[in-house]
């Protein structure tokens, strides 16, 4: 299905939060969405420079869940650095969704509800 409407949903969050999964689920429902790899950039508002989104969704995930989901071999300090790089996106998010104990389908429903869809 081709995305409809002019709204662009940008999705930011740390590795393993579910950005790509949510973007794919929203696109499948006709919502124009894009996962932003802001966690790898030291430019505080990279999310805005890349997309100029209508809505910014921030997906939160704890260190413990992110390493379990992605089988990452990184330290707590590396996770903390990602969260620092993401602080501008989190502060400017229209909606923040905790994905720790939330299934991908539930995350999608929460965002769709926020969007009024």
N, C-alpha and C positions, 0 to 999 in steps of 0.2 A: 504494500500500500504506500502510495506517495504521501509525504507529509502535507497537511493542509494548514491554511491560516498563515498569518505573517509573524506570529509570536515565535521567538526562539528561546528555548529552555536550555540554559547552560547548567552543567552538573559538575560540581567540584567536590573534592574530599580526598582523604589519604588513600594510598594503595590498599586495595582490598575492600573498600567501602561499598562497591557495587555500581560505580559510575557507568561503566560500559554496559553492564546488564540493564540498568535503568534506562539508559539512552536507547538501547535496542528495543526494550519493551514499549517505551513511549513512541518510538518511530513506527513500530508495528501497529500502534493504535492511531496513527496519523498525526502525532504530535511531533513537531520539529524540535529535536533535542540533540545536544552534543555534549559528550564527556570532555572535560577540560583537564589536562594533566598539569594543573597549577602547582601540585605538590613538588614538581621538579624544577620550578622556576623561582629565582630570587627577585623577580619583578613582582611587587606586591599586588598589582591589579592586572596581571597577565590574563586572567579570566575575562576581563572587560576588553582588553586590547585584541584578544583573539576573536571574540564573538559579538560583543555589544548586545548581550542578551536582554530579552524582555523580562525574564524571570531567572533568578539564580537559585538553584537548589544546592544545598550543601549536605552531603552525606557524612555523618559522623560514624566512626568505628574505633574501638579501642585497640591498643597495641596488641593485646592478646588475640583478639578476633582477626586482626589483619594478618598476623603471621600464620595463624591457623588456616585461614582461607587461601592464602597465596603461597604457603610453605616457604615463606621468606626467611632468609638467614641474615637478619639485621638486628641491630641493637635497639634498646629503648631510646637511646640518644638519637639515633637516625630517625626513628618515628617522631620524636619530639621536634627535630629539625623540620620535618614535613609539616607538622602542625603550626610551627612558626611561619613557614612559607605560605600556609593556607589561612593565616589569621585575617588577612584583609578580605578574602572571599567569604569566610565565615561571618565576619562582622557585617558584610553587605548582603548576605543571603536573604532572600524573601522567605524561604522556608528551610529549616534544618531538620533532617530526619536521622534518628539514631538507628543504625542498621545492625547493631550487635545481635539482638535476638529477634530480628524482623526478617521474614522471608522476602526474597525478591518480589514476589507477587504482592505482598503486603506493602512494601515500599512503593511500588507502582500505584497501588490503590490510594495510598496517602497522598502522593503527588497529584494524581488525577483529581482527587477530591479537592485539593488546594486550588487546582486550576479550574474547578467547576465543571469537570468533565465526568 
